[in-house]
Amino acid sequence: MVIMWQYLCSKAGMRDKKHLIRLDRKKEHRPLTRTNCLAKLRVRFDYKTGKWKVVSFEESHNHELTPAKFVPLIPNYMGLTDGDKAQVDALHSHGIRPCQIMGFLVDQKGGYRNVGFSKKDLYNYIDEKIERQASKVFTLDIFKDVKYEIERAGGLNVIERSIDGDNVVFKLNAYCKPRSEHFVVYDKENSKFVCNCRLFESCGIPCRHIFCAMRLEHIDATPPCMICKRWRKDVKSDFMISDGLDEVKPDMMRVCRFVVASSHCNSICDMVSQKREHFKEFINDIMKLKLKYERLSSSSSTTNVEENVVQDPTVVKTKGAPMKTRKRRKSKRCSNCSISGHVITTCPRLFPPEVDEVNINDEDHGPESQTLRRDAAQVIS
């Protein structure tokens, strides 16, 4: 909670010296306007009385005050009063142009110094009406882009305005860019705008040229045909209430209804939790409502028993190519002898096994081998 406020003069304090001695500045210094004025007003909240009390007040200024005739030109004091807004709305609704409205108010109040606002403030107020209506229609993200186009519409100039039957053709260019010309066609019968920049056809939002033409035609609301349905705030609620439920999946609709019902229940719970008697009444009502829908759900389930029977799921063809049967892998064969069980590096025909023991047979080696065997037997014995 704020318990203290302090109001200072616009010339209070001094500019820091480090900004004056910088050597890497690319722009010139702004004029010095602060004079270290000590005028201030400090108020504090008193808990006992519940009122704000002045605790410090310094009235004197160390500079000359702004003349009274220039006070309406200070930004904090500029703006349309409620009476001015009422007159502007009445004149603008009858087709009076903003420049003519400004001239009427200047004559009515006896000069520009008595008006209290500039011509730019008047145009901003008219643009705010369009901007306020757009903020209620477009979603937050899209409204940022729409607001940007509305603000840029103030920098456009209307070069020519012509009438062709039911159509009004505007020729516009940008400020300080006379060669960048655009044409806007306004169909009065269908309340539709078409611009050659094609921003609406490509992005789905009206361009700055259309908003400029709307202001000249005294249209303070974006025509419904110029608002894409996907950018509207109420597109979700319209989707919930729509009767075309056959095209939407039941599970998706159930989730959407659950989200909407939960948001409403949360807001109700926040309200009834403030007071005890409201909470008791809410609990009683919610229990009755719960019993009511339990009976409705049980009765609907008994009448639709056949529809709720769980059956085998339908076979759905999977995506992609069908599964192929695996072929039996063939055993490797030797590239030398074409016999399975070994490869060429271990082929017995190329690399015969080494003989560890020599079998000495009499019939193979003749009498010399027999003599060697007898000598060996004698040595052993």
C-alpha positions as CSV (number, residue, x, y, z in Angstrom):
1,M,0.0,0.0,0.0
2,V,1.3,3.5,-0.9
3,I,1.5,5.7,2.2
4,M,3.4,8.7,0.8
5,W,3.4,10.8,-2.4
6,Q,5.9,13.5,-3.4
7,Y,5.3,16.0,-6.2
8,L,8.3,17.9,-7.6
9,C,8.7,20.7,-10.1
10,S,9.5,19.8,-13.7
11,K,12.8,21.7,-13.3
12,A,13.9,19.8,-10.1
13,G,17.4,18.4,-10.0
14,M,20.3,18.9,-12.4
15,R,21.7,17.0,-15.4
16,D,24.5,14.7,-14.4
17,K,27.9,16.1,-15.4
18,K,29.0,12.8,-17.0
19,H,26.6,13.5,-19.8
20,L,28.1,16.9,-20.5
21,I,31.7,15.9,-20.7
22,R,31.3,12.8,-22.9
23,L,33.5,13.0,-26.0
24,D,31.9,10.1,-27.9
25,R,28.5,11.8,-28.4
26,K,27.1,11.6,-31.9
27,K,24.3,14.2,-31.3
28,E,24.3,17.7,-29.8
29,H,23.3,18.1,-26.2
30,R,19.7,18.9,-25.5
31,P,19.0,22.3,-24.0
32,L,19.4,22.5,-20.3
33,T,15.9,22.9,-18.7
34,R,16.5,21.9,-15.1
35,T,17.4,24.6,-12.6
36,N,17.6,22.5,-9.4
37,C,14.2,23.9,-8.3
38,L,13.3,23.0,-4.7
39,A,9.5,23.4,-5.0
40,K,7.8,20.3,-3.8
41,L,4.7,18.9,-2.1
42,R,4.7,15.8,0.1
43,V,1.6,14.1,1.5
44,R,1.3,11.1,3.8
45,F,-1.6,8.8,4.5
46,D,-3.0,8.9,8.1
47,Y,-4.3,5.5,9.2
48,K,-6.3,7.0,12.1
49,T,-8.3,9.4,10.1
50,G,-8.1,7.6,6.8
51,K,-7.1,10.8,4.9
52,W,-4.0,12.2,3.2
53,K,-2.2,15.0,5.1
54,V,0.4,17.5,3.8
55,V,3.7,17.0,5.7
56,S,6.0,19.2,3.6
57,F,5.4,22.0,1.1
58,E,7.9,24.3,-0.6
59,E,6.1,26.9,-2.6
60,S,8.9,29.1,-4.0
61,H,10.5,28.4,-7.4
62,N,13.9,29.6,-8.6
63,H,12.8,30.2,-12.2
64,E,10.0,32.0,-14.0
65,L,6.7,30.2,-14.3
66,T,5.0,29.3,-17.6
67,P,2.6,32.1,-18.7
68,A,-1.0,31.3,-18.4
69,K,-1.7,31.5,-22.1
70,F,0.8,28.7,-22.7
71,V,-0.4,26.3,-20.0
72,P,-2.8,24.5,-22.3
73,L,0.1,23.6,-24.5
74,I,1.8,21.6,-21.8
75,P,1.3,17.9,-22.5
76,N,-0.1,17.2,-19.0
77,Y,-2.8,19.8,-19.4
78,M,-3.7,19.0,-23.0
79,G,-6.6,16.9,-23.9
80,L,-10.3,16.8,-24.7
81,T,-12.7,17.3,-21.9
82,D,-15.9,15.3,-21.6
83,G,-17.9,18.2,-23.1
84,D,-15.4,18.4,-26.1
85,K,-15.7,14.7,-26.7
86,A,-19.5,14.9,-26.7
87,Q,-19.4,17.7,-29.3
88,V,-16.8,15.9,-31.4
89,D,-18.9,12.6,-31.4
90,A,-22.0,14.5,-32.4
91,L,-20.4,16.4,-35.2
92,H,-18.4,13.5,-36.5
93,S,-21.5,11.2,-36.6
94,H,-23.2,13.8,-38.9
95,G,-20.4,13.7,-41.4
96,I,-18.4,16.8,-40.3
97,R,-14.7,16.4,-41.1
98,P,-12.1,16.6,-38.2
99,C,-10.5,19.8,-39.7
100,Q,-14.0,21.4,-39.7
101,I,-14.7,20.3,-36.2
102,M,-11.4,21.8,-35.0
103,G,-12.3,25.1,-36.7
104,F,-15.7,25.1,-35.1
105,L,-14.3,24.6,-31.6
106,V,-11.7,27.3,-32.1
107,D,-14.4,29.8,-33.0
108,Q,-16.6,28.6,-30.2
109,K,-13.9,29.1,-27.5
110,G,-12.3,32.3,-28.9
111,G,-9.0,31.1,-30.2
112,Y,-6.5,28.3,-30.1
113,R,-5.2,29.2,-26.7
114,N,-8.6,28.6,-25.2
115,V,-9.3,25.3,-26.9
116,G,-7.0,23.3,-24.6
117,F,-5.9,20.7,-27.2
118,S,-4.3,20.6,-30.6
119,K,-5.5,19.3,-34.0
120,K,-3.4,16.2,-33.5
121,D,-5.2,15.5,-30.2
122,L,-8.5,15.6,-32.1
123,Y,-7.3,13.2,-34.7
124,N,-5.9,10.9,-32.0
125,Y,-9.3,10.9,-30.2
126,I,-11.1,9.9,-33.4
127,D,-8.5,7.2,-34.1
128,E,-8.8,5.9,-30.6
129,K,-12.5,5.1,-31.2
130,I,-11.5,2.9,-34.1
131,E,-8.6,1.5,-32.0
132,R,-11.0,0.8,-29.0
133,Q,-13.4,-1.1,-31.2
134,A,-10.5,-3.1,-32.7
135,S,-9.3,-4.1,-29.3
136,K,-12.7,-5.6,-28.5
137,V,-12.8,-7.6,-31.7
138,F,-9.3,-8.8,-32.6
139,T,-7.2,-11.1,-30.5
140,L,-4.3,-9.7,-28.5
141,D,-1.5,-10.7,-30.9
142,I,-3.3,-9.5,-34.0
143,F,-4.5,-6.3,-32.3
144,K,-0.8,-5.3,-31.9
145,D,-0.4,-5.4,-35.7
146,V,-3.8,-3.6,-36.2
147,K,-2.8,-0.9,-33.8
148,Y,0.5,-0.3,-35.6
149,E,-1.5,0.2,-38.9
150,I,-3.9,2.6,-37.2
151,E,-1.0,4.7,-35.8
152,R,0.7,4.8,-39.2
153,A,-2.5,6.1,-40.8
154,G,-1.9,9.5,-39.3
155,G,1.2,9.9,-41.5
156,L,-0.8,9.7,-44.8
157,N,-2.1,12.4,-47.0
158,V,-5.2,12.2,-49.2
159,I,-4.3,13.6,-52.6
160,E,-7.5,13.0,-54.4
161,R,-11.0,11.7,-53.7
162,S,-13.4,10.8,-56.5
163,I,-16.8,9.1,-56.7
164,D,-17.6,6.4,-59.3
165,G,-21.1,5.2,-58.8
166,D,-21.3,3.4,-55.4
167,N,-17.6,3.4,-55.1
168,V,-15.4,6.1,-53.6
169,V,-11.7,6.1,-54.8
170,F,-9.0,7.6,-52.6
171,K,-5.5,8.4,-53.7
172,L,-3.0,8.6,-50.9
173,N,0.7,9.1,-50.3
174,A,3.0,9.0,-47.3
175,Y,4.4,12.0,-45.5
176,C,7.6,13.2,-47.1
177,K,7.2,10.4,-49.7
178,P,5.1,11.8,-52.5
179,R,6.0,9.0,-54.9
180,S,4.6,6.2,-52.8
181,E,1.0,6.4,-53.9
182,H,-1.7,4.0,-53.0
183,F,-5.4,3.7,-54.1
184,V,-8.2,2.6,-51.8
185,V,-11.7,1.8,-53.2
186,Y,-14.6,2.0,-50.8
187,D,-17.8,0.1,-51.8
188,K,-20.6,1.8,-50.0
189,E,-23.2,-0.8,-50.8
190,N,-21.2,-3.7,-49.3
191,S,-19.2,-1.6,-46.8
192,K,-15.9,-3.1,-48.2
193,F,-12.5,-1.6,-48.7
194,V,-9.9,-2.7,-51.2
195,C,-6.3,-1.3,-51.3
196,N,-3.7,-2.0,-53.9
197,C,-1.1,-2.8,-51.2
198,R,-2.9,-6.1,-50.7
199,L,-2.1,-6.3,-47.0
200,F,-5.6,-7.6,-46.1
201,E,-5.5,-10.2,-48.8
202,S,-2.1,-11.5,-47.7
203,C,-2.2,-11.1,-43.9
204,G,-5.9,-10.7,-43.1
205,I,-5.7,-7.3,-41.4
206,P,-6.8,-3.9,-42.7
207,C,-3.9,-1.7,-43.9
208,R,-3.1,1.9,-42.8
209,H,-4.5,3.2,-46.1
210,I,-7.9,1.6,-45.3
211,F,-7.9,3.1,-41.8
212,C,-7.1,6.5,-43.3
213,A,-10.0,6.2,-45.7
214,M,-12.3,5.0,-42.9
215,R,-11.5,8.2,-41.0
216,L,-12.3,10.4,-43.9
217,E,-15.6,8.6,-44.4
218,H,-16.5,9.0,-40.7
219,I,-16.5,5.3,-40.1
220,D,-15.5,4.6,-36.4
221,A,-15.7,0.8,-36.5
222,T,-14.1,-1.8,-38.7
223,P,-16.7,-3.3,-41.1
224,P,-17.4,-7.0,-40.3
225,C,-16.4,-8.0,-43.8
226,M,-12.9,-6.6,-43.1
227,I,-12.4,-8.8,-40.0
228,C,-11.2,-12.4,-40.7
229,K,-13.0,-14.9,-38.5
230,R,-9.8,-16.6,-37.4
231,W,-8.6,-13.3,-35.8
232,R,-11.7,-12.6,-33.8
233,K,-11.8,-13.0,-30.0
234,D,-15.3,-14.7,-30.1
235,V,-14.3,-17.3,-32.6
236,K,-13.8,-19.9,-29.9
237,S,-17.2,-19.2,-28.2
238,D,-18.9,-19.3,-31.6
239,F,-17.2,-22.6,-32.2
240,M,-18.6,-23.9,-28.9
241,I,-22.2,-22.8,-29.5
242,S,-22.2,-23.8,-33.2
243,D,-24.6,-26.5,-34.4
244,G,-22.2,-28.1,-36.8
245,L,-20.9,-30.6,-34.3
246,D,-20.9,-33.6,-36.7
247,E,-17.7,-32.3,-38.4
248,V,-15.8,-32.2,-35.0
249,K,-14.5,-35.1,-33.2
250,P,-16.4,-36.0,-30.0
251,D,-13.3,-36.1,-27.8
252,M,-12.2,-32.7,-29.0
253,M,-15.6,-31.2,-28.3
254,R,-15.6,-32.8,-24.8
255,V,-12.2,-31.2,-23.9
256,C,-13.4,-27.8,-25.2
257,R,-16.6,-27.9,-23.2
258,F,-14.6,-29.0,-20.1
259,V,-12.3,-26.0,-20.5
260,V,-15.2,-23.5,-20.9
261,A,-17.1,-25.0,-18.0
262,S,-14.0,-24.9,-15.8
263,S,-13.3,-21.3,-16.5
264,H,-16.8,-20.3,-15.5
265,C,-16.7,-22.4,-12.3
266,N,-13.4,-20.9,-11.3
267,S,-14.8,-17.4,-11.6
268,I,-17.9,-18.4,-9.5
269,C,-15.7,-20.0,-6.9
270,D,-13.7,-16.9,-6.5
271,M,-16.8,-14.8,-5.9
272,V,-18.5,-17.1,-3.4
273,S,-15.4,-17.6,-1.4
274,Q,-15.5,-14.0,-0.3
275,K,-18.3,-14.4,2.2
276,R,-19.3,-17.4,4.4
277,E,-23.1,-17.2,3.7
278,H,-22.5,-17.1,0.0
279,F,-20.3,-20.1,0.3
280,K,-22.9,-22.2,2.2
281,E,-25.6,-21.3,-0.3
282,F,-23.2,-22.2,-3.2
283,I,-22.4,-25.6,-1.7
284,N,-26.1,-26.5,-1.3
285,D,-26.9,-25.4,-4.9
286,I,-23.9,-27.2,-6.4
287,M,-24.8,-30.5,-4.6
288,K,-28.4,-30.2,-6.0
289,L,-27.0,-29.6,-9.4
290,K,-24.6,-32.5,-9.1
291,L,-27.4,-34.9,-8.2
292,K,-29.5,-33.6,-11.1
293,Y,-26.9,-34.3,-13.7
294,E,-25.9,-37.7,-12.1
295,R,-29.6,-38.8,-12.6
296,L,-29.5,-37.5,-16.2
297,S,-26.3,-39.2,-17.0
298,S,-27.5,-42.5,-15.5
299,S,-30.8,-42.4,-17.4
300,S,-29.0,-41.6,-20.7
301,S,-26.6,-44.5,-20.1
302,T,-29.4,-47.0,-19.6
303,T,-31.2,-46.0,-22.8
304,N,-28.0,-46.2,-24.9
305,V,-26.6,-49.5,-23.6
306,E,-26.1,-50.9,-27.0
307,E,-24.2,-47.8,-28.1
308,N,-21.9,-48.0,-25.1
309,V,-20.9,-51.7,-25.5
310,V,-17.2,-52.0,-25.9
311,Q,-16.3,-54.0,-29.0
312,D,-13.2,-55.1,-30.7
313,P,-11.4,-52.2,-32.4
314,T,-11.5,-52.0,-36.1
315,V,-8.4,-53.0,-37.9
316,V,-6.8,-50.0,-39.5
317,K,-4.3,-50.3,-42.2
318,T,-0.9,-48.9,-41.1
319,K,1.0,-46.3,-43.0
320,G,3.9,-47.1,-45.2
321,A,4.9,-50.2,-47.2
322,P,3.6,-53.6,-46.1
323,M,5.9,-55.8,-44.0
324,K,8.0,-58.2,-46.0
325,T,8.7,-61.8,-45.0
326,R,12.3,-62.3,-44.1
327,K,14.2,-64.8,-46.3
328,R,16.4,-67.4,-44.7
329,R,20.0,-66.3,-44.7
330,K,22.3,-68.4,-46.8
331,S,25.4,-69.8,-45.2
332,K,28.7,-68.5,-46.5
333,R,30.7,-70.6,-48.9
334,C,34.4,-70.7,-49.6
335,S,35.2,-68.9,-52.8
336,N,38.0,-71.4,-53.6
337,C,36.3,-74.8,-53.1
338,S,32.6,-73.7,-52.9
339,I,32.2,-75.7,-49.7
340,S,30.3,-74.1,-46.7
341,G,31.7,-74.0,-43.2
342,H,34.8,-72.0,-44.0
343,V,36.2,-69.1,-46.0
344,I,39.1,-68.8,-48.4
345,T,41.5,-67.7,-45.6
346,T,40.9,-71.0,-43.8
347,C,40.4,-73.3,-46.8
348,P,42.2,-76.7,-46.1
349,R,43.1,-77.0,-49.8
350,L,45.2,-73.9,-49.8
351,F,46.5,-74.1,-46.2
352,P,46.7,-77.8,-45.2
353,P,46.9,-78.6,-41.4
354,E,50.3,-79.1,-39.8
355,V,51.3,-82.7,-38.8
356,D,52.3,-82.9,-35.1
357,E,53.0,-86.6,-34.9
358,V,54.5,-88.7,-37.6
359,N,52.9,-92.2,-37.9
360,I,55.6,-94.6,-38.8
361,N,54.1,-97.6,-40.6
362,D,56.2,-100.4,-41.7
363,E,54.5,-100.9,-44.9
364,D,54.9,-97.2,-45.8
365,H,58.6,-96.6,-44.9
366,G,60.3,-100.0,-45.7
367,P,63.2,-101.7,-43.9
368,E,64.9,-98.5,-42.8
369,S,62.0,-97.6,-40.6
370,Q,61.9,-101.0,-39.0
371,T,65.6,-100.7,-38.1
372,L,65.0,-97.4,-36.4
373,R,62.1,-98.8,-34.4
374,R,64.2,-101.7,-33.1
375,D,67.0,-99.3,-32.1
376,A,64.5,-97.1,-30.3
377,A,63.1,-100.0,-28.4
378,Q,66.5,-101.2,-27.2
379,V,67.3,-97.7,-25.9
380,I,64.1,-97.5,-24.0
381,S,64.5,-101.0,-22.4
